[in-house]
Amino acid sequence: MAEMSVELVAVERRLWSGTATFVVAQTTEGEIGIMAGHEPVLGQLVEGGVVKVTTTDGETVYAAVHGGFLSVTGTGVSILAESAELSDEIDVEAAKAALTGDDETERARASAQLRAANQSA
């Protein structure tokens, strides 16, 4: 199966990089699936979205992503997030508590964290 280079980067650090066969991300235009050889595209990521990367080893990496951009070139995919957490780094209890708060942005962030954490279990 064809593969592509993928980088998942937040402002503060690189979360994951490697080769993958498939990437799914949520953009302001809708959900997009990327495979090797995809046409170049630039998309704005939604606040409180989830990114799914299927690695060439057959593993799946989930991340809660909060804003930023997705860039697809002829050689790979770069996900440049304002902030992001890998599913195994998410504090599920804190995210559940944040769902009841008044801040809409924090509720969206918590919802994405819970979706990413539950999908990897």
C-alpha positions in Angstrom: 0.0 0.0 0.0 1.2 3.5 -0.8 2.6 5.6 2.1 3.2 9.2 2.9 5.1 11.2 5.4 3.0 12.7 8.2 3.8 15.3 10.8 1.5 16.3 13.6 2.8 19.4 15.3 1.4 21.8 17.9 2.8 25.2 18.7 4.7 23.9 21.8 6.0 20.5 20.3 5.9 17.8 17.7 3.4 15.2 18.8 4.0 12.5 16.1 5.8 12.0 12.8 6.3 9.0 10.6 4.8 7.3 7.6 1.1 6.6 7.2 -1.4 5.2 4.8 -4.3 7.3 5.8 -5.1 10.5 7.6 -8.5 11.9 8.6 -9.0 15.4 9.9 -11.9 17.8 10.5 -11.7 21.1 8.7 -14.0 24.1 8.5 -15.1 22.7 5.1 -15.9 19.3 6.5 -14.1 16.0 7.3 -11.3 15.1 4.9 -9.5 11.8 4.3 -6.0 11.8 2.8 -4.2 9.0 1.1 -0.8 9.0 -0.6 -1.0 10.8 -3.9 -3.8 13.2 -2.8 -4.0 16.5 -4.6 -2.3 19.3 -2.7 -4.7 21.1 -0.4 -4.6 23.5 2.5 -7.4 23.4 5.1 -8.2 25.2 8.3 -8.8 22.8 11.2 -11.8 23.2 13.4 -11.7 24.0 17.1 -12.2 20.8 19.0 -11.5 18.3 16.2 -10.0 14.9 16.1 -7.2 13.7 13.8 -6.8 10.0 13.0 -3.6 8.7 11.5 -3.3 5.1 10.3 0.4 4.3 10.3 2.2 1.9 7.9 2.6 -0.5 10.9 -1.2 -0.8 11.1 -1.5 1.2 14.3 -3.9 4.1 14.7 -2.9 7.4 16.3 -5.7 9.7 17.6 -5.2 13.3 18.7 -7.5 16.0 19.9 -6.7 19.1 17.8 -7.7 22.7 18.5 -7.4 25.0 15.6 -4.6 25.3 13.0 -4.0 24.1 9.5 -3.7 20.9 7.4 -1.3 21.0 4.5 -1.2 18.3 1.9 1.7 18.2 -0.6 2.8 15.7 -3.1 5.1 14.1 -0.5 3.1 14.2 2.7 0.7 15.8 5.2 1.5 18.4 7.8 -1.0 19.1 10.6 0.0 22.3 12.3 -2.3 22.8 15.3 -2.6 25.7 17.7 -2.7 23.0 20.5 -3.2 19.3 20.5 -3.0 16.2 22.7 -2.4 12.6 21.8 -5.2 10.3 23.0 -3.0 8.6 25.6 -2.0 12.0 27.1 -5.6 13.1 27.8 -6.8 13.5 31.4 -10.3 12.0 30.8 -11.6 13.1 34.2 -10.6 16.7 33.7 -12.1 16.7 30.2 -15.4 15.3 31.6 -15.4 18.1 34.2 -14.8 20.8 31.6 -17.9 19.7 29.7 -20.1 21.3 32.3 -18.3 24.7 32.2 -19.6 27.9 30.8 -16.8 28.5 28.3 -17.9 27.2 24.9 -14.3 26.9 23.6 -13.3 24.8 26.6 -16.4 22.6 26.2 -15.4 22.0 22.5 -11.9 21.2 23.5 -13.1 18.8 26.2 -15.4 17.1 23.8 -12.6 16.6 21.3 -10.4 15.2 24.0 -13.0 12.7 25.0 -13.7 11.6 21.4 -9.9 11.1 20.8 -9.4 9.2 24.1 -12.4 6.9 23.6 -11.5 6.1 20.0 -8.1 4.8 21.0 -9.4 2.5 23.8 
